[in-house]
Amino acid sequence: MVSQFVSSDEVSLLGDLDFTFPPGTHALGRLDKDSEGLLLLTTDKRATGLLYLDDVPHLRTYLIMVQNELSAKTFELLKTGVTIKIKNGENYVARPTEIKRVDDATPYYPYATDHREAYPHTWLLIKLTEGKYRQVRKMMLAVRHRCIRLIRLSISDVTLGDLKPGAVREVNEGNFYRLLGIDLEC
């Protein structure tokens, strides 16, 4: 599914979900079509600026499945940072705030079971404060591992929890901004 309501392409859209969204609903940030997990939607036009242009970075947590077993050396390289290309071909050193190996992904997300687990793979839990375009996938490619599955588990204290794929959970505005750590009084 594409994280938008309108597209000129023949793709599944947010409006295809079994939920009546209020007029003016839009996504805060995006998930690429190959990713899944938490997507924040709002009707508050200020929200994007408040979340992404804030001086305080907002922690994002991802559960990722990469192809093949990650060596200890490669894991250490990811911890210290890898160079990826960003906008205009510029080099950027992407460093996770935290990264750890995960033997079983289901405690983090009950729908993480994947038939590809029969093949060599590694599950990782990675936390970032920056959000460069396709950053996690680029980080994995930089260490020669393909990201097979990428699930966003949280943004600040807004968590996916056990929300089923395609499900929607409404949160009132005050609680939404409190969980994101955004003070509307400023």
N, C-alpha and C positions, 0 to 999 in steps of 0.2 A: 504494500500500500504506500502511496506517496503522501507525505505529510502536508497536504494542501486540499482545498475544497474544489478548485477549478484547474483543469489542465486541457490543453489541446490534444494531448496524447490519450490513447485508449489504455488507461490504467485505473486501478482501484484507488478511490479517494476517501478522505475522511467522511464526506457526506454519505458514503455507502454504509457506514456503521449504523447499527440499530439504535439510534439516539437522535432526538430532535435538538439540534444545536440552535442557540439564539442567534438572531441576525448579528452580523459583525464579528462572529467568532473567527479567530485566527490563531495559528500556531506560534508559540514563542520558541524560536530556533527550529531546527528540523532534525529529522532522522532521515538518512538516505534510504532509498528504497530497499536496500539489502540489510538494513538494521531494524531492530525492534526495541520495544520497551517504552519507557516513560516519555510521553510527549505532552508538554503543557499547552493548553488551549485557554484563551481568554477573550473577552470582549473589551477589555480595558486597553485602549490604544497606548497608554503610558507604559504598559508592562514591559515591552521589549527594551525600551531605554532604561527603565529601572533595573532590569535584570542584567542586561549585557553591557550597558555603559556605566554601571555603578563602579565606584572606586574599589569596592570590596569584591574580591573574586568569589564566585559561587562554585563550590565543589561539585563535580559531576562524577558519578561512579558507574563503571561499566563492567559487565561480566562478559568475557570474550573467550571464544574457543578458537585456538589456532591449530593449523595443520602441523602434525608431527610433534615430537617431544622437544621442548625447549631445553637446551643445555644450560648448565650453571653459568657458563661464560656469557651466553646470550642474555640470560635473565639479568645478570649484573650490568650488562651494557644497557638494557632497557631501564634499569633503575637509575643509572647515572645520566641517561639522556642520549637520544639518537638524532641525527640530523635528517630533517625531512624538507621537502620543497613546499613552499606555500605560495600565496599570491605573487604573480609576476615572476615565478621561478626563483624567488628569494629562499635562501637556506635559513632554517630555523631549528634550533635545538629543542626538541620536545622532551620534557622531563615530567614523569608522573609525580604527583604528590606522594602517592603510595602505590605499590604493586605487590601482589602476592600470588603464589600458586594456589589453586583450589583443586582438591581431589574430587570433590562432589559438588557440582554446581546447584543442585536442587535446594539446598538450604537457603541459598541466596535468591533463587527464583524457581518456584515449583514446576514451571513449564520449561525448564532448561534441558530436560532429557532430549537427546538427539540421536538419531540412528547412526550418525557418523562417528559416534563414540566407539564403535567397533574398530575403527581405524586409528592409527597413532595420532594423538592430539595432546594438547595441553589447555586446561582451563586457567584463565587468569582473572583476577579482580584488580582493576586499575582505576585509580582516582586522579583526576586532572582538575586544574582550575582554569586552564585556558581551553579554548574550543576551536582550534584551527580546522578548516574544512577537511573532513575525513582523516583527522589527525591519528586516531587509534589505528586505522587501517594502514596509514602511511608508516607509522612507527613499526608495525609488524612486518611490513614489506621491507623496511630498511634493515631488518635483522633476518631477512629471507624466510619469513614464515607468513603464510597466507591466513588472513582472518576469515574463518569459516562462519562464525556466528558472533554478532555483536549485540548485546542487550543493555540498554541504558537503564540502570536500576534507580538512580536518584539524581536530583539537582537540589543542592543544599539539603534541607530536611523534608523535601517532598519526595516520597518514595513510591516505587511501583508496588512493593509488597507482593501480595498474592493475586493482584488484579489479573484476570485472564486476558489473553491476547484479544484485541478488538473491543474490550469492555471500556466503559467510561465511568469515572468517579467524579462527582461534583464536589467542590470545596468552596466554602464561602470566601468572599474577598479578603476579609480580615485574617482568616486562618491561612489563606493562600500566601499573602505577603509575609505573615509571621514566619511560616515554614521556610520561605525563601530568604529570610533575614533582611527584608527590605522595610525600612521605616518610612511610612507614607507621610509622616509629620515633617520631614526635612524639606 
